[in-house]
Amino acid sequence: MAAVAEKEAVQRGEQLRRDGIVIRTYDLWKTYIMGDQEINAVSGIDIEVKRGEYLAIMGPSGSGKSTLMNLIGCLDTPSKGQYYINGNLVSEMSDDDLARIRNKEIGFVFQTFNLLPRATSLHNVELPLIYSGIPADKRQEMARLAMQQVDLDKRMHHKPNELSGGQRQRVAIARALVNNPSILLADEPTGALDTATGNEIMGLFERLHQRGNTICLVTHEHDIAMHAHRIISIRDGKVERDEKIVH
């Protein structure tokens, strides 16, 4: 029976890949046990994201959006349901396989940048490639290309404390891009920036989307979500609304 289920999962994954679907969840749940209570942080979510989409996941604090982001980012595993990223059924994977998929398929951008303070911008961008086992000369070439994509090729040898907040976030975005991932997953990417710098970063995301990148933005701010081309609103662990945004 397990072999039949595995074959069906592989066939479904292949079909999703052929259809250009990067993210697909089926009845996804995440349940936490708190004492004698069950808390459903994510309750039966079905979403589909096609290659090249620019999506925002939005919701108030406690809505389940952060839990959903952790599931999409393979930082956590669901209690129930299936999750495919780029045709791979990740909801059934071991921790080691999840780490490999995370590094290959997902580029993360965090609110707090998460840069190594003593490393140059170029070395920070190279890090995912080191974990992938890519040789040093190839790593540097790929990292330089990623820095060019975020207009920071003249700041490659600067350390984070020599950069502005906006420049640090650009380095973080270059690091997320360097592996050519299936999806860019950005968690409150303007949260630590002033309004003008935040708008610049959102302009960069729009340019990356126009170049063909698939972007999933997680935010509680409506004006930031409105930069995306589709908004999924989460409330009480469920999809409340799924709407296209016309710009």
C-alpha positions in Angstrom: 0.0 0.0 0.0 2.9 2.4 0.9 4.4 1.7 -2.5 1.2 2.6 -4.3 0.8 5.9 -2.3 4.5 6.8 -3.0 3.9 6.2 -6.8 0.8 8.3 -6.8 2.7 11.1 -4.9 5.5 11.0 -7.5 3.0 11.2 -10.4 1.2 14.1 -8.8 4.5 15.9 -8.3 5.4 15.4 -11.9 2.0 16.8 -13.0 2.4 19.8 -10.8 5.8 20.5 -12.2 4.5 20.2 -15.8 1.7 22.6 -14.9 4.2 25.2 -13.6 3.0 25.0 -10.0 5.7 25.8 -7.5 3.7 25.5 -4.3 0.7 23.3 -3.7 -0.8 22.4 -0.4 -3.6 19.9 0.2 -5.6 20.1 3.4 -2.6 21.4 5.4 -2.8 21.4 9.2 -0.5 22.3 12.0 -1.7 21.4 15.5 0.1 22.2 18.7 -0.7 20.5 22.0 -0.9 23.0 24.9 -1.6 21.1 28.1 -4.8 19.3 27.5 -5.8 21.6 24.6 -5.2 21.3 20.9 -4.5 24.5 19.1 -4.9 24.5 15.3 -2.5 27.2 14.0 -3.2 26.1 10.4 -6.5 24.5 9.6 -6.9 22.7 6.3 -5.3 25.1 4.0 -5.3 24.5 0.2 -3.3 26.9 -1.9 -1.6 26.9 -5.3 1.2 29.2 -6.5 2.3 29.2 -10.1 5.8 29.9 -11.3 6.3 33.6 -11.7 3.6 34.7 -9.3 4.0 37.5 -6.8 2.0 36.6 -3.8 1.5 38.2 -0.4 0.3 36.2 2.6 -1.3 38.6 5.0 -3.0 38.4 8.4 -3.0 39.9 11.9 -0.8 38.6 14.7 -2.0 35.1 15.7 -3.7 34.4 12.4 -1.5 31.5 11.5 0.4 33.3 8.7 3.8 32.8 10.4 3.1 29.1 10.9 2.0 28.8 7.3 5.3 30.6 6.2 7.3 28.1 8.3 5.5 25.2 6.6 6.0 26.7 3.1 9.7 27.4 3.9 10.2 23.8 5.1 11.2 25.2 8.5 8.4 23.1 10.1 6.5 20.0 9.1 2.6 19.8 8.9 0.6 17.7 11.4 -1.6 16.5 8.5 -2.0 17.1 4.8 0.4 17.3 1.9 2.8 20.0 0.7 4.6 20.0 -2.7 7.3 22.5 -3.6 8.4 22.3 -7.3 6.9 18.8 -7.5 8.7 17.5 -4.4 6.4 16.1 -1.7 8.2 17.8 1.3 5.5 17.0 3.9 6.9 13.4 4.2 10.6 14.2 4.1 13.2 13.6 6.8 15.0 16.6 8.4 18.1 16.1 6.2 16.1 16.0 3.0 14.1 19.1 4.2 17.4 21.0 4.7 18.6 20.0 1.2 15.3 21.2 -0.3 15.4 24.4 1.7 18.8 25.3 0.4 18.0 24.4 -3.2 14.4 25.5 -3.7 13.9 28.5 -1.3 15.6 31.8 -1.0 14.8 33.4 2.4 14.7 37.1 3.2 14.2 38.0 6.8 13.2 41.2 8.6 16.5 41.4 10.5 18.8 40.6 7.5 20.6 37.7 9.3 24.0 38.7 7.9 27.4 37.6 9.4 28.8 40.8 10.8 32.5 40.0 10.2 32.1 38.8 6.6 32.0 40.9 3.5 28.8 41.3 1.5 30.2 38.9 -1.2 31.0 36.2 1.4 27.5 36.6 3.0 25.9 36.1 -0.5 28.2 33.0 -1.1 27.0 31.2 2.0 24.2 29.1 0.5 26.6 28.0 -2.3 29.1 26.8 0.3 26.4 24.6 1.8 25.7 23.3 -1.7 29.3 22.2 -2.2 29.9 24.5 -5.2 33.6 25.2 -5.9 35.1 28.6 -4.8 35.6 30.2 -8.2 32.1 29.3 -9.4 30.7 30.5 -6.0 32.3 34.0 -6.4 31.0 34.3 -10.0 27.4 33.4 -8.9 27.6 35.7 -5.9 28.8 38.7 -8.0 26.0 38.1 -10.4 23.5 38.1 -7.5 25.0 41.4 -6.2 24.6 42.9 -9.6 20.9 41.9 -9.7 20.3 44.1 -6.5 22.5 47.0 -7.7 25.2 46.4 -5.1 28.2 45.3 -7.2 30.2 48.4 -5.9 29.6 47.3 -2.3 30.8 43.7 -2.5 33.8 44.0 -0.2 32.0 46.1 2.5 30.9 44.5 5.8 27.3 44.9 7.1 28.3 47.7 9.5 29.6 49.7 6.6 26.2 49.5 4.8 22.9 51.3 5.3 19.8 49.3 6.4 18.5 49.2 2.8 21.9 48.0 1.5 22.0 45.2 4.1 18.5 44.1 3.0 19.8 44.1 -0.6 22.7 41.9 0.4 20.1 39.5 2.1 18.0 39.5 -1.1 21.2 38.7 -3.2 21.9 35.8 -0.8 18.4 34.6 -1.3 18.7 34.8 -5.1 22.2 33.3 -5.5 21.0 29.6 -5.7 18.4 30.5 -8.3 15.7 29.1 -6.1 12.1 28.1 -7.1 10.7 30.8 -4.7 11.8 33.9 -2.8 10.2 33.8 0.6 10.3 37.2 2.3 9.2 37.6 6.0 8.3 41.2 6.8 11.2 42.4 4.6 10.6 46.1 5.3 9.9 45.7 9.0 13.3 47.1 10.1 13.4 49.9 7.5 12.1 53.4 7.3 9.2 54.1 4.8 11.4 55.5 2.0 13.9 52.6 2.2 11.1 50.1 2.5 9.6 51.5 -0.7 12.9 51.1 -2.5 13.1 47.4 -1.4 9.5 46.8 -2.6 10.5 48.4 -5.9 13.4 45.9 -6.1 11.0 43.0 -5.5 8.8 44.2 -8.3 11.8 44.3 -10.7 12.8 40.8 -9.6 9.2 39.6 -10.3 9.3 41.2 -13.7 12.5 39.2 -14.4 10.6 36.0 -13.7 11.2 35.3 -10.0 8.4 33.7 -8.0 7.9 35.8 -4.8 6.0 35.0 -1.6 5.8 37.9 0.8 4.6 37.5 4.4 3.4 40.6 6.1 0.8 42.1 8.5 0.9 45.5 6.7 -1.8 46.1 4.1 0.2 48.7 2.1 3.2 46.3 1.8 0.9 43.5 0.7 -0.6 45.7 -2.0 2.7 45.7 -3.8 2.0 42.0 -4.7 -0.2 40.8 -7.5 -2.2 38.4 -5.4 -3.1 38.5 -1.7 -4.1 35.5 0.5 -5.6 36.7 3.8 -5.3 34.3 6.7 -7.5 34.4 9.8 -7.8 31.7 12.5 -5.6 29.4 10.6 -7.8 29.4 7.4 -7.8 31.2 4.1 -10.3 34.1 4.5 -9.8 35.7 1.1 -7.7 35.0 -2.0 -7.7 37.9 -4.4 -5.9 39.2 -7.5 -4.5 42.7 -7.3 -4.6 44.8 -10.5 -1.8 47.5 -10.7 
